[in-house]
Amino acid sequence: MGPRLQVITPEICQVGGPGLTHPNDAAIYLINFANAAALVDAGSGRAGDRVVMNIEAAGVDARDIRYLLLTHCHYDHSGGAAAFRKRFGWRVAIHASEVDCLESGDSQVSAASWYGDELAPCPVDIRLADGDRLSLGDRAVEVIHIPGHSPGSVAYLVESAGQRVLFAQDVHGPIHPTLHSDPVEYQASLRRLLALDVDVLCEGHYGVFYGRAQISRFIERFIER
């Protein structure tokens, strides 16, 4: 028996990340609204079959996923994108400023080289901008541009089970010149996330946070006063 999936709401669960797929994978989240599904981030690509098994264990046919929503181009989030797109035809979405990194397979800016690997080049189907809304089943996924950790970092906001759920993968950073990070934009983005006042925060490496008090405490850890 494999590891148990983390159920976040009846429509959202975690299907990838350390302990679920591969140690190099950031968290991977599955959204399933009215039989229309999307995956948030793709992991490193080191355990694609395990990701698919977990998607199907959650009751979703991987062939029915409509979008692969990338939070940014870094390898631990995007390395699996090319293989998933080729295998299933998922529409890959990323912020417009990071299209070139993903399509060219830039192993430096994506930090794939930090893992001793290379980023597989992946065509982009949807170039995202702040405020975009992607239709998913009977609801929408809102795109929020949060530059700083990387130029094109985005968060995705959805409503599920009466809760505002935010996928903001690398709230914690890091900030590094190789990643084209911007510390001033990062601080502004943290304050923007704090002001969203969400009920659930799905982070890429620190897990899932519930309740506005817990979420605020986590985000405030990284805000410079």
C-alpha positions, 0 to 999 in steps of 0.5 A: 500500500502506498502513502496516503494522499492528503485530503484538503477539501472534498475537491482538493488533495495533495498527490505529490511531494516528498513522502508521496512521490520523490524527494526532489518534488515540491508539493503537487496538488489536484483540484477536481471541480464538477468533473473538471480537473487541474494539477498545480505543479508537476514535480521534478519528473523523477516520479511521474508514474507515481504522480499519475497513480496518486491522481487515479487513487484520488478518483480522477482519470489523468487523461481528463485533467484540463490544465497543468498550472505551474506556479513558476519555472523552478525544476522541483515544480516544473521538471515533470511538465514536458513528460506530462504534456506529451503523455496526456496533452495537458495544457501547460500554463505559466506566467508570461515572464517565465515562458522562455525558461520553460520552453528552452529548458534553462537549467540554471534559472530553473535551478535544475543544476542545483539538483544535478539534473537538467530541465526538460524543455516544455511548450507552453499553452497558456501565458498567464498574467495577473488577474486572469481567471481560468474556467474549471468546471463550475468555478474559476481559478484566479491567477495572482502574480507574486514576483520576488522568489522568481519573476513569474511566480504566481499563486492560484486562488479557488473556492472549495467547500465554502473556503478560499484556498490559495496555492502559493508554493514558495512563500518561503523563498529562497531569494537568490541571484541565479533565480533572478529573484528580487527581494523588494518585489518578494516583500511586496508579494508577501504583503499581498498574500497576507492581505488575501485573508484566505482560509487554506494555504497550500505551500510547496515545501512547508505543507498545508496551513488552515485558518487565517491565524495560522496562515498569517503567522507563517507568511509573517515569518518572512516579512521584514519589518 
